[in-house]
Amino acid sequence: MSRFPDVVTEDRAAICKIIDWMLDADKHGIYPTTEAYNKFEELLQKVRMEAVGWAWAEACVQLDTGKDPRKFDQSILVDRAPKELNLPWKPKD
C-alpha cells in the first residue's frame, strides 16, 4: 500500500508535467528524454536548495538572537523536514 496521499502536491504536479511533456514525441517520433532528464535534475536541485535554505534561515535566527547555532537541537529541524519539503508522510524511525 502506498504511503502517498491522493492529493496532488506542487512537486507531484511538476513531476507529472515533466513526464507528460516527455511522452510527447516530436514530428520525427523522437521523445525529449534528455531534456526531461535535465528538467528532473532542475526540480531536484530546487528541492535541495529549499531544504538547505530553511536550515540556513534557522541558523541565522539563532545568531540574531545571540545563540550559538552549533548548540541548537537539530532534531527540531529533522522533525520539520517533511513539512518544509512538502512531503506527505513522516520518515520512519
N, C-alpha and C positions, 0 to 999 in steps of 0.2 A: 504494500500500500504506500502510495506517495505521501511525503511529508509536505508537499507543496499545496497551498490553498487554490481554490478555483478563481481567486481574484487575480486580475491581470495587473501586475505591478509595473512601474515605469521601466525597470530593467527587462522584465519579461516582454513588454511591448517592443522595446528596442531590439531584442533578440528575434522576435517574430518578424519584425520589419526587415531585418538583415536577411533572414532565411527566405522570406517571401521574395525579396529582390534577387537573391542568389539563384532561386529556382526559375527565374525568367530568362530563358535563352535569348540571345540576340538574333538578328535576322539570318545569321550564318549557323545557328544552332549551338553557339558557344555559350557556356554558362560562366558568369563572372566570379568563379570561386576564389581566385586570388584577391580580387577586390573585396569580396565578402570576408575573407580571412583577415584582411587589413582592417576592415570595419570592426570585426570582433576584437582584434587587438586594441583598437582605439577605445572600445567600450570597456574592456578590462582595465586599461590604463586609467580611464576616468574613475572607475570604481576604486582602484588602488589609491589614486590621488585623494579621493573623498575620505578614505579610511585614514590616510596619513594626516589629512587636513584637520579633522576633528580632534585627533590625538594631539596634534601640534597646538591647536587652539587651547586645549585643556592645560598643556604645559605653560602656555603664555598666561593664562588666568592664574595659575599657581604663582608664577613670577610676579605678576601685577599685584597680587595680594600679599606679597612678601614671603611666600612659602617656597620651600625647596622642592621642585618637581621630581627630584630623584627620590624623595620620601613619600610621594603621592601613592596611595593604594591603587595599583594598576588593575586590580580585579574589577574596579568600577568601570574602567574602560572596556574590559573584556565583556562585562555584562551588558554594556551599552552597544556593543558591536552589531548585534542583529538588527537593532532599531536603526542605527546610524547608517548601516549598509543596505537598508531596505530588504532584509532577509525575513521571509515569512515564518521562520522557525527559530528555535533556540538550539545552539550546538549541544550535543550530548556531553555529559561529564566524562 
